[in-house]
């Protein structure tokens, strides 16, 4: 948990705490999913703030386990690239967009099925009043926002290879994203009663895509540009961090040599030569890192040789 960035970590904590509270309060007949879940906007229990609160509610252990695993896996990477404020804004927009798309999908069902002309609905052997039935259209889960984060990861690192159980070979992130879209789309069309808000998942990705496109076209608006197509910002930050540490060492070395010259009557020639060698070595290493980063920009990370990847990795640890 110590290495998880602040927004991702707090989202994990809040979701888990709310999930625990949901089960505790059920013991005193308080259903948080019913109160904080997103009801259909024509239902009597609908509240506008449910567009936000539903993102922190979950229907069961498997539901929250999968969502939090994906948030941890992809969220911490995207947040490290974008920074906490931009990532949190993106996450909330995707969640709100997912909720809006789910509401529109439910309204479409309401119109197509002609529910407005009925006072009740038959469910199996039971007849349910219409107001009760509409209240049953309740959406919970962070999936919409997290699918948006998955999309961002795929657009930041499209060629990053990942393993998906039980497939035994690595798959590029861009194909995982496209496969997820197709699966959700076909599931939304082919299944209607599986209890999964497939259109909310697609809605989160849709709003995420729109926001990313906006950032790309307006790089100086609000939260700055999208970052890069193949993770350039990630490597640029690593480069800047390396340069700052290298520059700081050079300034210290120069200052030390100056102090030695001022405070003593004899300057050690061997130490001076050592300083020059150290600075020359640092400059050479920096030039090599710059060359590798330029190669990434032109051809992508996968174009690096094993030796170049090792040099880039070693420079990030210095």
C-alpha positions as MATLAB code, in Angstrom:
seq = 'XXXXXXXXXXXXXXXXXXXXXXXXXXXXXXXXXXXXXXXXXXXXXXXXXXXXXXXXXXXXXXXXXXXXXXXXXXXXXXXXXXXXXXXXXXXXXXXXXXXXXXXXXXXXXXXXXXXXXXXXXXXXXXXXXXXXXXXXXXXXXXXXXXXXXXXXXXXXXXXXXXXXXXXXXXXXXXXXXXXXXXXXXXXXXXXXXXXXXXXXXXXXXXXXXXXXXXXXXXXXXXXXXXXXXXXXXXXXXXXXXXXXXXXXXXXXXXXXXXXXXXXXXXXXXXXXXXXXXXXXXXXXXXXXXXXXXXXXXXXXXXXXXXXXXXXXXXXXXX';
ca = [
       0.000    0.000    0.000;
       2.942    2.334    0.633;
       3.843    2.406   -3.078;
       0.277    2.958   -4.342;
      -0.316    6.592   -5.419;
      -2.592    8.676   -3.199;
      -5.834    8.786   -5.205;
      -5.794    5.099   -6.163;
      -5.011    4.149   -2.568;
      -7.823    6.280   -1.132;
     -10.307    4.983   -3.698;
      -9.393    1.424   -2.687;
      -9.800    2.246    1.005;
     -13.132    4.061    0.575;
     -14.645    1.293   -1.552;
     -13.587   -1.406    0.902;
     -14.829    0.536    3.949;
     -18.195    1.229    2.303;
     -18.490   -2.444    1.347;
     -17.875   -3.475    4.956;
     -20.371   -0.863    6.202;
     -22.975   -2.212    3.776;
     -22.816   -5.665    5.349;
     -22.706   -4.326    8.908;
     -25.745   -2.090    8.455;
     -27.764   -4.904    6.911;
     -27.883   -6.328   10.427;
     -30.027   -3.361   11.466;
     -32.158   -3.410    8.288;
     -30.373   -0.526    6.542;
     -29.620   -1.215    2.881;
     -26.896    1.162    1.701;
     -27.107   -0.205   -1.840;
     -30.740    0.877   -1.938;
     -29.972    4.308   -0.469;
     -26.749    5.128   -2.316;
     -27.182    3.052   -5.474;
     -28.255    4.783   -8.687;
     -32.011    4.355   -9.144;
     -33.824    4.842  -12.432;
     -34.561    8.560  -12.709;
     -38.348    7.965  -12.953;
     -38.358    5.943   -9.716;
     -39.499    7.561   -6.490;
     -36.222    6.772   -4.687;
     -34.016    8.452   -7.304;
     -31.751   11.236   -6.015;
     -29.347   13.285   -8.126;
     -26.393   12.631   -5.809;
     -26.727    8.903   -6.492;
     -24.817    9.549   -9.749;
     -21.758    9.951   -7.502;
     -22.416    7.604   -4.590;
     -23.254    4.550   -6.713;
     -19.568    4.362   -7.751;
     -18.629    3.251   -4.220;
     -21.276    0.562   -3.814;
     -20.930   -3.109   -4.761;
     -23.295   -6.049   -4.947;
     -21.056   -8.781   -3.549;
     -17.545   -9.949   -2.708;
     -16.668  -11.083   -6.239;
     -17.943   -7.769   -7.629;
     -15.735   -5.616   -5.418;
     -12.760   -8.003   -5.659;
     -12.608   -7.764   -9.455;
     -13.169   -4.003   -9.479;
     -10.533   -3.261   -6.860;
      -8.025   -5.559   -8.561;
      -8.471   -3.677  -11.834;
      -8.295   -0.317  -10.045;
      -5.045   -1.327   -8.360;
      -3.566   -2.824  -11.515;
      -4.352   -0.018  -13.966;
      -5.166    2.940  -11.728;
      -1.770    3.198  -10.085;
      -0.029    3.273  -13.485;
      -2.342    5.895  -15.000;
      -2.164    8.051  -11.868;
       1.637    7.909  -11.866;
       1.587    9.189  -15.459;
      -1.095   11.874  -15.090;
      -0.784   12.910  -11.463;
      -3.471   12.685   -8.730;
      -5.719   15.651   -9.660;
      -6.025   14.778  -13.319;
      -6.544   11.083  -12.573;
      -9.272   11.780   -9.986;
     -11.076   14.146  -12.378;
     -10.917   11.522  -15.139;
     -12.123    8.753  -12.805;
     -15.153   10.763  -11.636;
     -16.073   11.850  -15.182;
     -15.978    8.223  -16.363;
     -18.134    7.153  -13.411;
     -20.683    9.913  -13.991;
     -20.746    9.149  -17.719;
     -21.295    5.460  -17.026;
     -24.235    6.282  -14.762;
     -25.753    8.587  -17.369;
     -25.478    5.922  -20.082;
     -27.083    3.355  -17.787;
     -29.984    5.723  -17.109;
     -30.470    6.268  -20.844;
     -30.404    2.501  -21.434;
     -33.050    1.963  -18.749;
     -35.193    4.726  -20.211;
     -34.918    3.062  -23.619;
     -36.199   -0.172  -22.095;
     -38.974    1.743  -20.375;
     -40.105    3.251  -23.698;
     -39.650    0.164  -25.879;
     -41.539   -2.079  -23.441;
     -44.330    0.505  -23.144;
     -44.182    0.454  -19.326;
     -45.733    3.920  -19.046;
     -49.183    2.517  -19.873;
     -49.154   -0.143  -17.135;
     -49.762    0.057  -13.398;
     -47.985   -3.199  -12.586;
     -45.556   -5.760  -13.972;
     -45.665   -9.548  -13.763;
     -42.415  -11.087  -12.506;
     -42.765  -14.857  -12.595;
     -45.817  -15.683  -10.532;
     -45.820  -12.315   -8.766;
     -47.461   -9.053   -9.824;
     -45.361   -6.053   -8.793;
     -46.687   -2.463   -8.704;
     -45.015   -0.201  -11.251;
     -43.461    2.128   -8.679;
     -41.853   -0.860   -6.940;
     -40.634   -2.268  -10.250;
     -39.020    1.040  -11.255;
     -37.231    1.195   -7.896;
     -35.762   -2.213   -8.632;
     -33.754   -0.638  -11.482;
     -30.797    0.101   -9.254;
     -27.163    0.307  -10.410;
     -24.128   -0.124   -8.138;
     -20.407   -0.512   -8.729;
     -17.231    1.266   -9.777;
     -17.000   -0.748  -13.006;
     -17.874    2.148  -15.319;
     -15.114    4.356  -13.928;
     -12.627    1.475  -13.880;
     -13.358    0.535  -17.496;
     -12.519    4.152  -18.292;
      -9.191    3.703  -16.493;
      -8.575    0.526  -18.516;
      -9.141    2.534  -21.688;
      -6.665    5.201  -20.537;
      -4.041    2.550  -19.818;
      -4.545    1.036  -23.269;
      -4.154    4.423  -24.940;
      -1.096    5.338  -22.873;
       0.668    2.005  -23.324;
      -0.966    0.345  -26.364;
       1.908   -2.069  -26.978;
       2.457   -3.114  -23.373;
       2.073   -6.902  -23.205;
      -0.091   -8.432  -20.489;
      -1.205  -11.895  -19.449;
      -4.939  -12.573  -19.181;
      -5.877  -15.761  -17.346;
      -6.310  -18.413  -18.747;
      -4.688  -17.294  -22.046;
      -1.051  -18.559  -21.913;
       0.448  -15.901  -24.216;
       0.904  -12.139  -23.615;
      -1.517   -9.771  -25.336;
      -0.951   -6.113  -26.138;
      -2.994   -3.665  -24.064;
      -4.687   -2.148  -27.117;
      -6.121   -5.555  -28.077;
      -7.324   -6.132  -24.523;
      -9.179   -2.817  -24.607;
     -10.730   -3.544  -27.996;
     -11.676   -7.055  -26.866;
     -13.318   -5.657  -23.721;
     -15.380   -3.248  -25.814;
     -16.575   -6.048  -28.101;
     -17.402   -8.366  -25.194;
     -19.413   -5.661  -23.408;
     -21.173   -4.653  -26.614;
     -22.213   -8.199  -27.521;
     -23.185   -8.891  -23.909;
     -25.390   -5.791  -23.854;
     -27.106   -6.892  -27.066;
     -27.346  -10.606  -26.335;
     -28.200  -10.653  -22.627;
     -30.804   -8.620  -20.799;
     -31.169  -10.293  -17.407;
     -27.627  -11.150  -16.328;
     -27.572   -8.382  -13.713;
     -24.522   -6.674  -15.254;
     -24.671   -3.054  -16.441;
     -22.783   -3.619  -19.712;
     -23.830   -0.266  -21.146;
     -22.480    1.446  -18.028;
     -19.097   -0.171  -18.725;
     -19.214    1.057  -22.301;
     -20.403    4.465  -21.090;
     -17.380    4.835  -18.822;
     -15.070    4.033  -21.717;
     -16.984    6.378  -24.051;
     -16.741    9.356  -21.710;
     -13.104    8.525  -21.012;
     -12.362    8.487  -24.735;
     -14.129   11.828  -25.256;
     -12.178   13.410  -22.400;
      -8.854   12.057  -23.662;
      -9.598   13.339  -27.163;
     -10.421   16.743  -25.711;
      -7.134   16.839  -23.784;
      -5.244   15.902  -26.930;
      -6.823   18.731  -28.927;
      -6.583   21.276  -26.084;
      -3.213   20.531  -24.411;
      -3.250   23.743  -22.355;
      -6.788   23.557  -21.007;
      -7.267   22.760  -17.352;
      -5.314   19.567  -16.740;
      -2.920   19.845  -19.651;
      -2.417   17.397  -22.470;
      -3.261   13.712  -22.519;
       0.329   12.664  -21.938;
       1.505   10.677  -24.967;
       0.501    7.900  -27.312;
       3.018    5.347  -26.102;
       3.850    6.453  -22.599;
       6.237    9.288  -23.541;
       5.344   11.327  -20.488;
       6.225    8.411  -18.241;
       9.721    8.182  -19.703;
      10.108   11.969  -19.809;
       9.469   12.131  -16.080;
      12.048    9.446  -15.487;
      14.505   11.414  -17.643;
      13.818   14.670  -15.781;
      14.282   12.939  -12.445;
      17.592   11.491  -13.625;
      18.767   14.873  -14.935;
      17.874   16.627  -11.688;
      19.851   14.147   -9.643;
      22.773   14.342  -12.047;
      22.712   18.142  -12.141;
      22.556   18.316   -8.372;
      25.614   16.104   -8.087;
      27.481   18.314  -10.562;
      26.647   21.473   -8.646;
      27.814   19.907   -5.403;
      31.055   18.785   -7.002;
      31.769   22.246   -8.414;
      30.952   23.927   -5.118;
      33.165   21.511   -3.228;
      36.086   22.197   -5.552;
      35.599   25.959   -5.197;
      35.480   25.753   -1.409;
      38.619   23.670   -1.400;
      40.418   26.227   -3.588;
      39.302   29.108   -1.366;
      40.030   27.580    2.009;
      43.359   25.930    1.296;
      46.520   27.103   -0.388;
      47.043   23.795   -2.201;
      44.398   22.304   -4.513;
      44.634   18.576   -4.986;
      45.226   17.909   -8.717;
      44.087   14.303   -8.410;
      40.738   15.391   -6.901;
      40.243   17.900   -9.716;
      40.875   15.198  -12.304;
      38.440   12.923  -10.485;
      35.743   15.607  -10.635;
      36.268   16.071  -14.372;
      36.050   12.329  -14.963;
      32.890   12.093  -12.858;
      31.205   14.926  -14.737;
      32.257   13.534  -18.115;
      30.860   10.122  -17.180;
      27.567   11.679  -16.046;
      27.302   13.622  -19.301;
      27.955   10.496  -21.343;
      25.303    8.545  -19.418;
      22.784   11.351  -19.878;
      23.425   11.474  -23.620;
      22.867    7.707  -23.827;
      19.563    7.986  -21.922;
      18.475   10.834  -24.222;
      19.260    8.678  -27.254;
      17.216    5.774  -25.862;
      14.261    8.044  -25.054;
      14.348    9.501  -28.564;
      14.257    5.960  -29.934;
      11.178    5.227  -27.797;
       9.426    8.318  -29.167;
      10.117    7.284  -32.739;
       9.633    3.514  -32.608;
       8.120    2.660  -29.226;
       9.455    0.862  -26.178;
       9.375   -2.551  -27.879;
      12.034   -1.378  -30.358;
      14.703   -1.218  -27.624;
      17.361   -3.894  -27.352;
      17.794   -5.828  -24.128;
      20.918   -3.781  -23.336;
      19.095   -0.482  -23.922;
      16.213   -1.531  -21.662;
      18.696   -2.445  -18.950;
      20.460    0.925  -19.253;
      17.130    2.742  -18.978;
      16.189    0.670  -15.958;
      19.561    1.273  -14.291;
      19.336    5.035  -14.871;
      15.947    5.163  -13.118;
      17.491    3.657   -9.959;
      20.413    6.088   -9.711;
];
